[in-house]
Amino acid sequence: MSRRYLFAFMTLLFPAITHAQNTTNFPHLGEIVRLDPKFDALIGKDAVMEVLGSGFEWSEGPVWVKEGDSGYVLFSDIPRNSVMKWEYGKGISLFLKPSGYTGQVEYGGEPGCNGLMLDPLGQLVSCEHGDRRVSVLTKNGGKRTLVDNYMGKRLNSPNDGCFKSNGDLYFTDPPYGLPGNFDDPRRELDYCGVYRLQIGKDGVNKVTLLTEEMTRPNGIAFSPDEKFLYVAQSDPKAAIWKKFPVKEDGTLGKSEVLFDTTEYVGKHKGLPDGLKVDKAGNLWATGPGGVWVLDPSGKPLGRLDTKEATANCAWGDDGSTLYITADMYFCRIATKTKGAGW
């Protein structure tokens, strides 16, 4: 029996296993791979990846929520159509269900929400697979749809997003949430787009297709100065991260490949997925072999090798803790830097 299915079996027998890891004595996961001496300035020699929770089907989309003097992390468990919550001293609890699909019939293996982020008002914004939309959870109220179509055609299944400082939301739309994926008969767009959503104060939102050149756009983040937009492509035949210059009007210029991990596909678990940027402009990007750390030129400095297919990451606490979702695990590592904007 594989480790993943063993965990699932044990969780059925002993449901508390998912919630048990709430002390300060967390188990460790994976290894730190140092590829360049500059990596030592980002990850300490004694740093380890700590497992804060386990037993999830596919953890994704973490986001840090500031609350009082502390805060908590929300993250998606996509197959279970749920958003989970982790906080100090309490461990894991269910925050929201359903999270991304509100239909009445079974809807594939990944119906829940994926990427999570906070809007300028601190409200939770979700990229929803099953309901094929980007939504916002309003304060003391229900969800409101921000966008679910482009030019009258339904989106595939919004995957991940990031906010620009002016409040515009940039997001990706591959078809992973559709039960039939690329070949699903419900698909209405014949490409996978990267979009900008301008949220109007008058209640009228404007969505712009920025590019359809990427086969499987996924994780997305801005450089600290917002002059560049980075987008991951989770295509095993072209497992790359692209770098787009951002024009003054917010649209994108001609892209270039920042780093190509295609040769690592199959040798390590995972594909380019979620990503974040630190204050110095380094990318912390999940891909084959865990979390790759790339300098702004695309040079690999090191890897946080979880030994699992690693989905996403997010800065939290004072901005120096990197929270990581890796298959069945939710974990963290202390860094010597801080996330962009902290």
C-alpha positions as CSV (number, residue, x, y, z in Angstrom):
1,M,0.0,0.0,0.0
2,S,1.4,3.4,-1.0
3,R,2.1,6.0,1.7
4,R,-0.7,8.2,0.3
5,Y,-3.3,5.5,0.6
6,L,-2.0,4.4,3.9
7,F,-2.6,7.9,5.3
8,A,-6.1,7.9,3.7
9,F,-6.9,4.5,5.3
10,M,-5.6,5.6,8.7
11,T,-7.6,8.8,8.5
12,L,-10.8,6.8,8.0
13,L,-10.0,4.6,11.0
14,F,-8.7,7.5,13.1
15,P,-10.2,10.8,11.9
16,A,-8.1,12.8,14.5
17,I,-4.9,12.1,12.6
18,T,-5.5,15.1,10.3
19,H,-5.9,17.3,13.3
20,A,-3.3,15.8,15.7
21,Q,-0.2,17.7,14.6
22,N,-0.9,20.9,16.6
23,T,2.0,21.0,19.0
24,T,5.5,22.6,18.5
25,N,7.1,19.2,17.9
26,F,6.3,18.8,14.2
27,P,7.7,16.0,12.1
28,H,10.0,17.0,9.3
29,L,9.7,16.4,5.5
30,G,12.1,16.2,2.6
31,E,15.4,17.8,2.2
32,I,17.0,21.2,1.3
33,V,19.0,21.1,-2.0
34,R,21.6,23.9,-2.3
35,L,22.6,24.8,-5.8
36,D,24.3,28.2,-5.3
37,P,26.1,29.8,-2.4
38,K,23.6,32.7,-2.5
39,F,20.9,30.2,-1.3
40,D,22.5,30.3,2.2
41,A,21.3,33.9,2.6
42,L,17.7,32.8,2.0
43,I,17.5,29.4,3.9
44,G,19.5,28.8,7.0
45,K,21.8,25.8,7.4
46,D,19.6,24.4,10.1
47,A,16.2,25.1,8.4
48,V,13.8,22.2,8.0
49,M,10.4,21.7,6.5
50,E,7.9,21.0,9.3
51,V,4.7,19.1,8.7
52,L,1.8,21.0,10.3
53,G,-1.0,18.7,9.0
54,S,-1.5,15.6,6.8
55,G,-4.1,13.3,5.4
56,F,-5.4,15.7,2.8
57,E,-6.3,14.5,-0.7
58,W,-4.6,17.3,-2.6
59,S,-3.7,20.5,-0.7
60,E,-3.5,23.7,-2.6
61,G,-3.7,27.5,-2.7
62,P,-2.5,28.6,0.8
63,V,-3.0,32.2,2.0
64,W,-2.1,33.9,5.2
65,V,-4.9,35.8,7.0
66,K,-3.8,38.5,9.5
67,E,-5.9,38.6,12.6
68,G,-5.0,40.6,15.6
69,D,-1.4,40.1,16.7
70,S,-1.3,36.8,14.9
71,G,-3.2,35.1,12.1
72,Y,-3.9,31.8,10.4
73,V,-3.5,30.0,7.1
74,L,-6.3,28.9,4.8
75,F,-5.7,26.4,2.1
76,S,-7.8,24.3,-0.3
77,D,-8.3,20.5,-0.3
78,I,-9.6,20.4,-3.9
79,P,-11.0,16.8,-4.1
80,R,-12.9,17.3,-0.9
81,N,-14.4,20.6,-2.0
82,S,-13.2,22.2,1.2
83,V,-11.1,25.1,2.6
84,M,-9.1,24.1,5.6
85,K,-7.8,26.4,8.4
86,W,-4.5,26.1,10.4
87,E,-3.7,28.2,13.4
88,Y,-1.2,28.1,16.2
89,G,-2.1,25.9,19.1
90,K,-5.3,24.6,17.5
91,G,-4.1,22.8,14.4
92,I,-6.4,22.0,11.4
93,S,-10.1,22.7,11.2
94,L,-12.7,22.9,8.4
95,F,-13.2,26.5,7.4
96,L,-15.6,26.2,4.4
97,K,-17.5,23.5,2.5
98,P,-18.5,23.5,-0.3
99,S,-15.6,25.6,-1.5
100,G,-15.8,25.5,-5.3
101,Y,-18.7,23.4,-6.4
102,T,-22.3,23.9,-5.4
103,G,-24.0,21.6,-7.9
104,Q,-26.2,18.6,-7.1
105,V,-24.5,15.9,-9.2
106,E,-21.0,14.4,-8.9
107,Y,-18.5,16.7,-10.7
108,G,-15.1,15.0,-11.3
109,G,-12.2,14.5,-9.0
110,E,-11.2,18.2,-8.4
111,P,-14.5,20.1,-7.8
112,G,-13.3,22.4,-5.1
113,C,-11.5,25.8,-5.1
114,N,-7.9,26.1,-6.0
115,G,-5.9,29.3,-5.5
116,L,-6.9,31.6,-2.6
117,M,-6.0,35.2,-2.1
118,L,-7.1,38.3,-0.2
119,D,-8.5,41.3,-2.0
120,P,-7.6,44.9,-0.9
121,L,-10.5,44.8,1.6
122,G,-9.1,41.6,3.2
123,Q,-11.9,39.4,1.8
124,L,-11.2,35.8,0.6
125,V,-11.1,35.5,-3.2
126,S,-11.3,31.9,-4.6
127,C,-10.5,30.4,-7.9
128,E,-13.4,27.8,-8.1
129,H,-13.1,24.7,-10.3
130,G,-16.6,23.3,-10.2
131,D,-18.5,26.5,-10.4
132,R,-16.0,27.8,-13.0
133,R,-15.7,31.3,-11.6
134,V,-13.7,33.6,-9.4
135,S,-15.6,34.5,-6.3
136,V,-15.3,36.7,-3.2
137,L,-16.5,35.8,0.3
138,T,-18.0,39.0,1.5
139,K,-17.6,40.2,5.1
140,N,-20.4,38.7,7.2
141,G,-22.2,37.5,4.1
142,G,-22.2,35.0,1.3
143,K,-20.1,34.7,-1.9
144,R,-20.3,37.0,-4.8
145,T,-19.2,36.1,-8.4
146,L,-16.5,38.3,-9.7
147,V,-16.1,36.7,-13.1
148,D,-17.4,33.4,-14.7
149,N,-17.1,34.1,-18.4
150,Y,-15.2,35.8,-21.1
151,M,-17.2,37.3,-24.1
152,G,-20.2,35.2,-23.0
153,K,-18.3,31.9,-22.9
154,R,-17.8,30.2,-19.6
155,L,-14.3,30.0,-18.2
156,N,-12.6,26.6,-18.1
157,S,-11.8,26.4,-14.4
158,P,-9.9,29.3,-12.8
159,N,-6.8,28.1,-11.1
160,D,-4.7,30.8,-9.5
161,G,-4.5,34.6,-9.2
162,C,-2.7,37.6,-7.8
163,F,-3.6,41.2,-7.1
164,K,-1.8,44.2,-8.5
165,S,-1.4,47.1,-6.2
166,N,-4.1,49.0,-8.0
167,G,-6.7,46.3,-7.2
168,D,-6.7,44.5,-10.6
169,L,-6.8,40.7,-10.4
170,Y,-4.7,38.7,-12.8
171,F,-5.7,35.0,-13.0
172,T,-5.1,31.8,-15.0
173,D,-7.7,29.5,-16.5
174,P,-6.6,26.0,-17.4
175,P,-9.2,23.2,-17.6
176,Y,-8.0,21.0,-14.7
177,G,-11.3,21.4,-12.8
178,L,-13.4,20.1,-15.6
179,P,-14.2,16.4,-15.2
180,G,-13.0,15.6,-18.7
181,N,-10.1,18.1,-18.5
182,F,-9.1,19.3,-22.0
183,D,-11.6,17.1,-23.7
184,D,-14.6,17.9,-21.6
185,P,-17.8,18.6,-23.7
186,R,-18.7,21.4,-21.3
187,R,-15.7,23.4,-22.3
188,E,-16.6,26.6,-24.1
189,L,-13.2,28.2,-24.7
190,D,-10.7,26.4,-27.0
191,Y,-7.7,27.9,-25.3
192,C,-6.3,28.4,-21.8
193,G,-6.1,32.1,-21.0
194,V,-4.4,34.5,-18.6
195,Y,-6.8,37.3,-17.8
196,R,-7.0,40.6,-16.0
197,L,-10.1,41.5,-14.0
198,Q,-10.8,45.1,-13.3
199,I,-13.2,45.3,-10.4
200,G,-15.4,48.4,-10.9
201,K,-16.6,50.5,-7.9
202,D,-19.9,50.8,-9.7
203,G,-20.4,47.1,-9.6
204,V,-19.4,46.6,-13.3
205,N,-16.3,44.4,-13.7
206,K,-14.2,44.3,-16.9
207,V,-12.3,41.2,-17.9
208,T,-9.4,41.3,-20.5
209,L,-7.7,38.3,-22.2
210,L,-4.0,39.1,-21.8
211,T,-2.6,36.0,-23.6
212,E,-3.6,32.6,-24.8
213,E,-0.1,31.5,-25.8
214,M,0.4,29.2,-22.8
215,T,-0.8,25.6,-23.0
216,R,-1.5,25.1,-19.3
217,P,-1.1,28.4,-17.4
218,N,-1.1,27.9,-13.6
219,G,0.7,29.8,-10.8
220,I,1.0,33.6,-11.2
221,A,2.8,36.4,-9.4
222,F,4.2,39.9,-9.9
223,S,7.8,41.0,-9.4
224,P,8.1,43.4,-6.4
225,D,8.0,46.5,-8.7
226,E,5.2,45.0,-10.8
227,K,7.2,45.5,-14.0
228,F,7.0,41.8,-14.7
229,L,4.4,39.0,-14.4
230,Y,5.5,35.5,-13.9
231,V,3.3,32.6,-15.0
232,A,3.9,28.8,-14.5
233,Q,3.1,26.4,-17.2
234,S,2.2,22.9,-15.9
235,D,2.7,21.1,-19.3
236,P,4.9,18.0,-19.0
237,K,6.1,18.6,-22.5
238,A,7.1,22.2,-21.8
239,A,7.4,22.6,-18.0
240,I,8.4,26.2,-17.8
241,W,8.0,29.6,-16.1
242,K,7.4,32.6,-18.3
243,K,8.2,36.2,-17.7
244,F,6.0,38.9,-19.2
245,P,6.8,42.6,-19.1
246,V,3.8,44.6,-17.8
247,K,2.9,47.6,-19.9
248,E,1.7,50.9,-18.5
249,D,-1.9,50.1,-19.3
250,G,-1.6,46.8,-17.4
251,T,-1.5,44.5,-20.5
252,L,1.4,42.2,-21.2
253,G,4.3,42.5,-23.6
254,K,6.3,39.7,-25.3
255,S,7.1,36.9,-23.0
256,E,10.4,35.0,-22.5
257,V,11.1,31.7,-20.8
258,L,12.6,32.4,-17.4
259,F,13.4,28.7,-16.5
260,D,12.7,25.3,-18.1
261,T,12.3,22.3,-15.9
262,T,11.1,19.9,-18.6
263,E,14.2,17.7,-18.2
264,Y,13.2,17.1,-14.5
265,V,9.7,15.9,-15.3
266,G,9.4,12.2,-14.5
267,K,12.7,12.3,-12.5
268,H,10.9,14.2,-9.7
269,K,7.3,14.5,-8.7
270,G,5.3,17.5,-9.8
271,L,5.0,20.1,-12.5
272,P,5.3,23.9,-12.4
273,D,2.4,25.1,-10.3
274,G,1.9,27.8,-7.7
275,L,4.6,30.5,-7.1
276,K,5.4,33.5,-4.9
277,V,8.1,36.2,-5.0
278,D,10.2,37.5,-2.2
279,K,11.2,41.1,-1.5
280,A,14.4,40.8,-3.5
281,G,12.5,39.5,-6.5
282,N,13.5,35.8,-6.1
283,L,10.8,33.3,-7.3
284,W,9.7,30.5,-4.9
285,A,8.0,28.3,-7.5
286,T,6.7,24.8,-7.0
287,G,7.7,22.3,-9.7
288,P,9.4,19.0,-10.3
289,G,11.2,18.3,-7.1
290,G,9.5,20.7,-4.7
291,V,9.9,24.4,-4.4
292,W,12.5,25.9,-6.8
293,V,14.1,29.2,-5.8
294,L,15.2,31.2,-8.8
295,D,16.8,34.6,-8.8
296,P,15.2,37.4,-10.9
297,S,17.3,36.3,-13.9
298,G,16.0,32.7,-13.7
299,K,19.1,31.2,-12.2
300,P,18.3,28.3,-9.8
301,L,19.7,28.9,-6.3
302,G,18.2,25.9,-4.5
303,R,15.3,23.6,-4.0
304,L,13.0,22.7,-1.1
305,D,12.6,19.1,-2.1
306,T,9.4,17.8,-0.3
307,K,9.7,14.4,-2.1
308,E,6.0,15.0,-3.1
309,A,4.1,16.6,-5.9
310,T,4.2,20.2,-4.5
311,A,1.2,22.4,-5.4
312,N,1.7,25.9,-4.0
313,C,3.2,28.1,-1.3
314,A,2.5,31.4,0.5
315,W,4.3,33.8,2.8
316,G,3.0,34.2,6.4
317,D,3.6,35.2,10.0
318,D,5.9,38.3,9.7
319,G,6.5,37.5,6.0
320,S,9.5,35.3,6.5
321,T,7.7,31.9,6.9
322,L,6.9,30.0,3.7
323,Y,3.8,27.8,4.0
324,I,3.8,24.9,1.5
325,T,1.1,22.6,0.2
326,A,2.5,19.3,-1.0
327,D,0.0,16.5,-2.0
328,M,-1.3,15.2,1.3
329,Y,0.8,17.5,3.5
330,F,0.6,21.1,4.7
331,C,4.0,22.3,5.9
332,R,6.2,25.3,6.5
333,I,9.8,26.5,6.6
334,A,11.5,29.5,8.2
335,T,13.4,31.7,5.7
336,K,15.9,34.5,6.0
337,T,13.9,36.7,3.6
338,K,10.4,38.1,3.4
339,G,7.7,38.0,0.8
340,A,7.2,40.9,-1.6
341,G,5.1,43.5,0.0
342,W,5.8,42.6,3.6
